[in-house]
Amino acid sequence: MTPKNLLGRTPHHAASRPVPTSATVVHLRGEIDIFTSNAMRERLLHALRSDPSMLVCDLSGVSFCDTSGLAVLVGVQRRARVMGIPMGLTAPPAQTATLLRLTGLDHTFTMYGSGPAERIARPAVPARGPRQHRMRDRHQ
């Protein structure tokens, strides 16, 4: 069975692929939040200016990512698309992978593994979280 995100769409990483050798890989580290997202944006835009055949963000060193970090990734991906440069992600930690899945962005970005047999960790997400139960209970 093919995994689906909460929006019912099949993510691009259903069959994890190795990072292409021709890709420019940008290794991101530490916390990505409102205080660090501008620096990350500049770093990724600098990588795009070098006209890579493909841009892949390695998230293995990211200890935290909030919505401002996701907004930067989406913005850079849009710019890359206009330039004809495919962009993908690799090795998101559990918290970031969950955030990508909950927002549906796991469907937007192509997800890569670092080796041919590696699969990106995708922790299970319950079909109904506690918040959905509370909302349902309020309306009954």
Secondary structure, 3 states (H helix, E strand, C coil): CCCCCCCCCCCCCCCCEECCCCCEEEEEEEEECCCCHHHHHHHHHHHHHCCCCCEEEEEEEEEEECHHHHHHHHHHHHHHHHCCCCEEEECCCHHHHHHHHHHCHHHHCEEEECCCCCCCCCCCCCCCCHHHHHHHHHHC
